[in-house]
């Protein structure tokens, strides 16, 4: 019997596995438009599906339908939340805007439904002394300037700190932030037809916005959630973690101009201080709000004339 030689050929099996990762743009919905004032609006969007990591999301908007990122007006955020409240700011009064949510990732852009809204009309006051213009903001039965006073009162005022969260201020931003005044001059700088608000004027504003009457005379924080209706919305100027709740519903648009004192500038981006025309025991009452609490403080300043705060004028009664 012959021996059979059997040859075994082992052929390795090579598996080629191609795994191609793909970032799928999530679905985005533009779900609401709220708190529309003469210069701001809040747009809410929601992210519902798709690859979530490494996405940039926000709202694009403009004065023509179907805005895109390429139009150059886009709020950009890397917020990981799936529901975003996006503040559109520096809008023009009486203007129709178109807005839609978007998500951007490696595979392109995905846009949500388009919404449109029209900002409130607003009267514009021109200061005859220097030509500076201010929006007239009506809040209940009062008319306030919508920006801090920007009148040059010489040695008794200081320009505001010139840096924002995004770097050096533009000329337009400097105008909105106004200048800071000391106690010697603050009661004299509002133009004819306007005046520095009294303590009573401030109390009327606070009461109209829901502050309890028993809180009005307190020198502690007053009016829970009051300043959410008074502050410039969004993250451009204010620091702090509660900005998602700021609506600027009144159009008051308070900005954190900070203060100036013998030590120099301080509190820019975190605090807004406003003089009143009322004295208590010879010292001036003022208001301030900060970047992390939602009420407003009523305080008395030391009468040393080295402290400089903002001035927000109110229109004389007709």
Buried (B, 14 or more C-beta within 10 A) or exposed (E): EEEEEEEEEEEEEEEEEEEEEEBEBBEBBBBEBEBBBBBBBBBBBBBEEBBBEEBBBBBBBBBEEEBBBEBEBBBEBEBEEBEBBBBBBEBEBEBEBBBBBBBBBEEEBBBBEBBEBEBBEBBEBEBEEEEBEBBBBBBEEBBBBBBBBBBEBEEBBBBBBBEBEEEEBEEEBBBBBBBBBBBEBBBEBBBEEBBBBBBEBBBBBBBEBEBEEEBBEEEEBBBBBBBBBBBBBBBBBBBBEBBBEBBBBBBBBBBBBBBBBEEEBEBBBBBBBBBBBBBEEEBBBBBBBBBEBBBBBBEBBEBEEEBBBBBBBBBEEE
